[in-house]
């Protein structure tokens, strides 16, 4: 029987309860400010790649 990888929250690394999906966890557990800060940090990390060669 195939198994799925456990999905964990990218912010707090908690595994959402079986009766909750990741979206529900993010909305119910994290504030808008925390979500915004996470998105900004991830975006900055992706755009600050080393371009020198």
N, C-alpha and C positions, 0 to 999 in steps of 0.2 A: 504494500500500500504506500503510495506516495505521500510525503509530508510537505507542508509549506514551511518556509522559514518564518520565524517569529518576527512580527513587525514591532519595532520599538519606537518610542517617541524620539525624534531627533533633538529635542530640547532637553528633556529630563531623563531620557533613556529608560523610562518605565515602559513596561509592556501593558498595553490597555487590557482591561478586563475582557473576558470572553464575550460578554454581552454588549461591548462597546467597540466601535471601530476607531481608527486613528483620528479621523475627523472629529468624532464626538469627544474623544480625549482632549484634543487640542482646544476645542471650543469651551469645554467644561472646566478644564484644569488650569489653562494658561490665560493670562490677561492679554488684551490687545497690545499693550505696550511690550510685553515679553515676546509676543509673536512678531511684532514689527522689528524689534531689536535683533531677533534671530534672522529674519529675512535680510536685513541690512548687513549683518555680519557675514552671512553666507554669500551675498552678492559682492561685497567688498573682497572677500577671499577669492572668488572666482575671477574678478577683474584685475586683481593684483598679481597675476601670474608673471613670472620672470620672463621678460621679452628680450633680455640682452643675450647676444650670441657672439 
